[in-house]
Amino acid sequence: MGTQLANDQTVAITKSVSVHPKYVRPQKVLNLSNLDRQCPSLMYTVSFYKPSPSYKHLSLDFVFNSLKSGLEDTLSVWYPAAGRLCLNQNDGKLDIWCNNKGAFLVEAVTQIKISELGDLSQYNKFFEKLVYKPHSFGNFSQMPLVVAQVTKFGCGGYSIGIGVNHSLFDGPATHDFLNAWASNSAIMEGKGRVEQQKPLHERGSTLMVVTNCPAPNMTTKLSEKSSSSRKKAAAIDHLYQLIMQAATDQSLSDHVGFMNQNGYLLRTFHLSSAMIESLKRKVSGKRGGSFSCSSFEVVAAHLWKARSRALGLRRETMACLQFSVDIRNRMVPPLPKGFSGNAYVLASVALTAGALEGESHERIVEKIREAKNSISNEYVYAYVEALEGPRPSDLPPLKELTMLSDWTRMPFHKIPFLHGEAAYASPLVAPVPQVAYFMQNPDDDKGIDLRIGLLPHCLKSFSEYFLNV
């Protein structure tokens, strides 16, 4: 784990500016979908670029101004990122007002050396000083949707900490946006610009057309027969079952402890490519190698079992695994190329804790695959419709729920803001800290880094279960 640096004055902000699009567009309101509205919070990632002879003589001022110029170009194309959240006057829901208010960019310095932070894969409270956290003062419509901080370390290395509002972009779209920004910045002489996929920013209307959802201004009444025969979103059904289970559980006080986000310890566990291959061999062994599975499927199954065992769930308790699925290429027809809105839903698998404990990895992998394959237009429609109900932030925390987000196809450390790849790209504390993230490891791209929030009492047992492959 990285060294915890306690000095509150270790990072000094030296400059801060609002960054506006180079080419201003007419103002407009961009209608969001219910998928966009699930988490209207800034999600932060810090990328570390260790000292390199290639930019040893670059000044911080040059780096800052290059990033600023690149962001101005990028906001001209990714124009919603320069806007602000607003409330739709007709239905009171969140939309984006594309008003060219701009993003926010901060320059900072520290005498700390990157080497003093230790293992960059392990979360360190010091990382929080490497991102800019704006104050809304109770007015969310004034909050920028993109903020960034470039910090120069005493060793000559840099960090770039970026916050992007989840209502603006999901993970893949954020990855595309940051790649465009890095390409436009061209800090390294001769690096050149990489041709980028042109983004499509219309999202609410686009998603409704593909899923055959009724337009928001239409009143659609479904008969009881047609309503009962329509497909439901398993993730939403399972979630409400877990809520009912928690409400009737006499040990409800156990759940209250999960409400204190500060009680979680963020840890990163590395499963090497060799360990993952070993897991796959164990899964396929009973069929003599005829059963194949992806790294995601086998590690997700392994994680679910390990976490449930570490929590000591009662055998009759319902346990649930939910994981995000990108729907861009799963819809018929697929969403348009460059779709920049949130395009993920949760797939879900549920078992009793006793059944989960006794089930083979092979069978759990099959259930995960079935859940993934169930994502269709109809499922997405049911999911979007169900989000008309209570928002996730209104729901109680549930220890029986294991949530997983796969970032392995979004290698943020490969975004070339400076020379080459970052040494590591670390997500900071998420709104739901116990969510697990699968990430690429810069030194083992076929391995998986698991970032997860755990309560102290189950850290040791989870480590033993998860790393024992």
PyMOL commands that set and color helices and strands:
alter all, ss='L'
color gray80, all
select helices_A, chain A and resi 36-38+53-55+60-77+79-82+114-117+125-130+140-142+171-185+204-211+224-229+234-248+252-259+261-263+273-287+295-311+353-358+361-373+377-386+392-394+412-414+456-467
alter helices_A, ss='H'
color red, helices_A
select strands_A, chain A and resi 12-19+28-30+42-49+84-87+94-98+103-109+146-152+158-165+265-271+318-326+344-352+401-406+424-427+436-441+444-454
alter strands_A, ss='S'
color yellow, strands_A
deselect
rebuild
show_as cartoon
